[in-house]
Amino acid sequence: MRVLWLCNIMLPAYAKPHGIECSVREGWLSGCLSRVIQGKDTDEAITLGVCFPAAGEIAVSKEAIDGITYYGFSEDLEHPEVYDETLENRFHEILDVFKPDIVHIFGTEFPHALAMLKSFGTPSRTLLGIQGICSVIADEYMAGLPGAVQRSATFRDILKKDSLLQQQEKYRLRAEHEKEAIRLTGNITGRTAFDRQETAKINPDARYFSMNETMRPCFYEGHWDEKEAEPHSIFLSQGDYPLKGFHFVLEALPGLIEKYPDAHLYVAGNNIIGKGKSRYPYFLRASAYAKYIKKLIRRGKLKSFVTMTGSLDDLQMKERFLKSSIFLCPSVLENSPNSLGEAMLLGVPAVAAKVGGIPDMLTDKRDGVLFEKGNPEELKKAILQIWDEPVIAAVYGDNAREHARITHDADANYERLMEIYRTIDEGK
């Protein structure tokens, strides 16, 4: 069986031999890839090709490493709302050479997914993996921001044509490409009742295969211990755009500090309120959302209670998880956030908004605490449930760890993927 993967990023298995920096967020893909390599001499072996976005000569390259053939292609990832028909030409070249039995596309957020579906033109042998759902993201994007903030635009926003309203519109454009891609596939893989329901609205005829994801390897080792954690510390894995709900946390934080004066919030990812690593002055790179976040921090006198960690690699993320008393996911929409899965694997007490696919990952009052989205008061109460009852919090963490080790079992997930491939290949 010949299977061609279409990925959003360059995989470490290609990048490291070439001395290229690469993302560390795709533990699922690397885990599957290593198992394909390990099984290449067995009866279950598949012949695998991998397509990935690249620049320069790599964008037109073909190279075999450890029995896997890699193909680069060029795409403007800075403007994923723009469809580039030239992608189809490159994919035709790759398809003509590799001649796959199955094309497996990971994610629908970028134009290359639609381009590959158009180029391959065989819905019954195409498998489309769902990450998020752009149309629902567009609808939820503003996350309850005041109207004046939604309409505002900074120098940076005007220069980059990237105001909040423009960001939302870009998601609407991406959603149209995504809908067309979903309509063109015959097979879909997802993980939650949410993504199954949303894709069925678009293409009720596509076969849906449930398949969980495997997390990055380091999160399968280690166990959260309250004694090792910083008391009353909250970890938020991302907060650089409204959907992630950073503003709701800042609205809840004064009430938490009132009861627990040592409370502290750590936020990973792009540092939107400080110098970070940028060479540009803050006023030139501040977005409207960043200005609103800074306003909330000033209004609540929260500067000494909030730390922006900047981007963290997998080991740094793990360290931050284990040092925190709570992992918080306040997003107004998520399908199955990897950060929540990683926190659960480590047994970190978790609090999350009851949105999208999160209830499929975390059972309320057993694995952690869920709260109504966009409600700072409910968010505060959920966190206080953890802090007020540390024994129960530890039980939640243990339950979450047990649950996540089933959901994210690497062997089971790989076997499920091979089962799906066999089903498609045999035309069942």
Secondary structure, 3 states (H helix, E strand, C coil): CEEEEECCCCCHHHHHHHCCCCCCCCHHHHHHHHHHHHCCCCCCCCEEEEEEECCHHHHHCEEEECCEEEEEECCCCCCCCCCCCHHHHHHHHHHHHHCCCEEEEECCCCHHHHHHHHHHCCHHHEEEECCCCHHHHHHHCCCCCCHHHHHCCCHHHHHHCCCHHHHHHHHHHHHHHHHHHHHHCCEEEECCHHHHHHHHHHCCCCEEEECCCCCCHHHHCCCCCHHHCCCCEEEECCCCCHHHCHHHHHHHHHHHHHHCCCCEEEEECCCCCCCCCCCCCHHHHCCHHHHHHHHHHHHCCCHHHEEEEECCCHHHHHHHHHHCCEEEECCCCCCCCHHHHHHHHHCCCEEEECCCCHHHHCCECCCEEEECCCCHHHHHHHHHHHHHCHHHHHHHHHHHHHHHHHHCCHHHHHHHHHHHHHHHHCCC
